[in-house]
Amino acid sequence: MMAGVPQMTANELSLLVKGNAPHFILDIREIHEVETGHLEQSVHIPMAFCLSRQAEIPRDIPVAVYCRSGARSSAIVSALMTKYGFTNLHSLTGGITAWAKDIDPQIEVG
């Protein structure tokens, strides 16, 4: 986890998903990881393309960014905030691994 990077727990994301408020879930893992299992509503943009495709990421609603453990998502959130001025991004603490542990044990992490 990187200092100063906004975080969101699996429980917080679960509440956001269950609520009616608009939100966006960004999966930045590699394609083979996504094929193993992913969060249902997520949009896949591999980490290597997040900066070049940053225009596809909404700026006006909460965005949860996830990877397997939270390290890559923290790095991308930091980079997008620093280089492009995003203020609405959160890294999923513990990544999809935490989601599988705390919310949905049926999801395959790989």
N, C-alpha and C positions, 0 to 999 in steps of 0.2 A: 504494500500500500504506500502511495506517495503522499508526502505531507502537502496539505493544501488542496488535495483533490476531493471534491464532494463525493460522498459515498451514499449508497442506498442498500439496505439489507434486503435479503430475500423476502422477509415478512413485509417490509415496506412496499416492495415491488408487487407482491401478491395483493395487497390492499389497493394499490393503484390499478392493477389489472381488473380487479373485481368491481371497482368503482366506475362511475360514468364519466369521469374527467378524461379529457383527451391526453394521450401519452404516446410515446414512440419507444420501441425496444430495438436496440442495435446490437447484433451479434457480429463480433469482429474476428471470430475464429476462422481457421482454415476450412476449406470445403469438406475435407474428410472428417473433421470434427463435427461440422454441422450435419452431415449425413448420418452420423451416429445418433444424434439427438439434439433437439433445439427447443427453445421456448416458442409456443404456438404462434404468437403474434409478432415474432421478431422479424426484422429485415436484416439480411446478411450483406455486409460490406467487409471484406477481409481487411485486416489491420493494415496491410501494405497499401491499400487504396483509400483509406479513410480521409487522409488529408486532401488528395486529389479529387475526391468525390464528396467533400464536405458540404457542397451546395444541396445534396440530397437529404441532409440531416436538418430537421425542423429546428427553428430557433425560438418558437413561441409557445412550446408545450414542454413538459418534463420529458427528458430523454434518459433512459437507463441503458448503459453500455455494458456488455458483458463478454467475458472470455471463459476459459476453463476455471481459473482460480482467482482472478481479479487483478493480476499484475499487468497484463497487456492492456486491459480496459482502463486501468488507472493511468498508464502511460499515454494512451490515446486521448483520454479526457483532458489531461494536462496539456498535451500538444494542441488540441483543438481550442482550448481556452486561451492559451498563450498566443498562438499564431492567428487565430480567426475570431477571437473575442466572444466565443460561446459562453453563456452564463446559465444555461439550463441543463447541463449535463451532469450525470451521476454515474459513477462506476459501481457495478453490482459487487458488493463486498463478498469475497469468496467465490465469485463467478457462478457458473452453472453447477459447479460442485456443491455450493451452498444451497442452491435452489433444490437440487436433488435430495439433499440431506434434510432440509427444513420444510419444504413445500410439497414436492412431488417425487417420491422415491421410485416411481415407475420410469422416470426419464433416464435415458442412457447417456452417460457422460463420456464414455470411451476411454 
